[in-house]
Amino acid sequence: MQLASFPRSADILVAGGGPAGATIARLLAGFGFHVVVVEKRRFPRHQIGESLTPQILPILDFLGVRSQVEAAGFLRMAGHTVCWGSSHPRTSYYSPDQTRRGFQVWREDFDSLLLAHAQNGGVQVIEDLAIDSVTLGSSAVIAHTHQGSCTASFFIDASGHSGILARQGFRQRDATFQTLALTGYWRDAANPPGIDSANTILETYPHGLVWSVPLHNGLRNVTLLIDWHLGDRIRQTGLELFYHSELRQVAYVTNLLTEAQLAKPLQVFDATWYTTSTFAGERFLLVGDAGLFVDPLSSEGVHKAMASAITGAVVVNTIFKRPVTASAAIRFYEENQRHTYDSHYAESVRYYGEERRWPEAPFWAKRSRSQFSVVSSQLSVPDAEFQVPGSKVQGPRSKVQEPQSQKPTRVTALRWASGVTIRQCPVIEGPFVEVREVVIAPPYPRGVRFLQEVCVPVLLRQVETQAGVADIMTAYLNTPEGTHCRPESVRQVLARLYQENVLVAVQE
């Protein structure tokens, strides 16, 4: 990648050229800003975190890079295989027909592709240069490097764990999920047979768990996730001896390594969860792992980072071009990132609670369901891509949900359920954050504005005045929001809201 000279000014300065930094830079350049990315290393560079579930596909489509990623030759996994709660492996697929697949990417290639895409979109990229510190002023931001300083109107910290700005008093480490990741790359490892050959593998044991994925370059990543307190034992016994002695306790993964050899020196990473006290301000934004870091077992790190960058780009565009809405945009981003962290936290606690074989082992005791008190009891957790096969934990239920057998088989009239309200909240509309009406209900604690192509607040306004289902549909289709809407979409949304107990049947 061609190197550029270090500028002295920019509209927006982005620290970090990984997935989050490259994504937000590309989008903001498309909004017409002069964007500079400063990356401390030269690409391609190694980065752990290779598993991308199919949730990444809409993001790749949105950025216009899906065809490039698909052409890169990365392995495509159909699901995940776990030895969780028992030693017997179980496999879950992303779709019943096993055609919906994610990617096992080599991050050197994947990240370079995204950064090149940003550069081709007008982003100025400076590699092999570290930002040493950042000074936030009332009218500008100054980034300091050994090549001098750059003054920008806005600063985006996309520097991952380094957290150039995040570490200036914002970052908050979690006391429960204090985790070390010990990573080895193996050559000549075996793979499961058939359709499962590229699956992500998770296998638990008393001291933690093993996360493993195969890669298209012939390597297999085998990472141990263990509790932080074992760091002393690693120092006493030595990293390689400790790593191999732990691996001998996981039969399924070890069987894949019978003929394999370590291809690279082992590495140790701090995989402790963290969030920040503040994610955004009038002059800065934290995206990706700079702002928060969640459990690697979810395989959602890259997806989370790029999703935050897409949201963040709209927020920054609003701050610049719609200053009257800037405070709402900042609040929207803050709430979005806190919800992301809380949702992942809640899901992880549930997953860990499904492993009951070693309740007294420190790793599992700390991460058990008993620690759930740190998460808001009002949290509604969305369905996740990762599910422990055989888990008793189901998707979220509304607190007012009735048993299905109690619902009338034929419904002719509807009303709002108790507790459903309509409020003004910030939402994304096109390239801006706008304050609009949303419906607040147990399945949607942060609010919902659109389902399919139907504006839910407008639809519920019709329910207030037109109890009959046919009358509700007719009234909605006659509103400005419903003019171009398909009647079948309105019917489907009404049925969904009824099943979710946002709407209830009128008893005749």
Secondary structure, DSSP 8 states (H G I E B T S, - for coil): -------SEEEEEEE--SHHHHHHHHHHHHTT--EEEE-SS-SS---S--EE-GGGHHHHHHHT-HHHHHHTT-EEE-EEEEE-SSSS-EEEESSTTS---EEE--HHHHHHHHHHHHHHTT-EEE-S----EEEE-SS-EEEEETTEEEEEEEEEE--GGG-TTTTTTTEEE-SS--EEEEEEEEES----SGGGTT-EEEEEETTEEEEEEE-TTSEEEEEEEEEGGGHHHHHHH-HHHHHHHHHTT-HHHHHTTTT-EE-S--EEEE---EEES--B-SSEEE-GGGT-B--GGGS-HHHHHHHHHHHHHHHHHHHHH-GGGHHHHHHHHHHHHHHHHHHHHHHHHHHHHT--S-TTSHHHHHTSGGGGGGS-TT------S---TT-S--S---TT---GGGS-SS--BEEE-TT-EEEEEEEEETTEEEEEEEEEETTEEEEE-EETTEEHHHHHHHHHH--BHHHHHHHHHTSGGGTT--HHHHHHHHHHHHHTTSEEE---
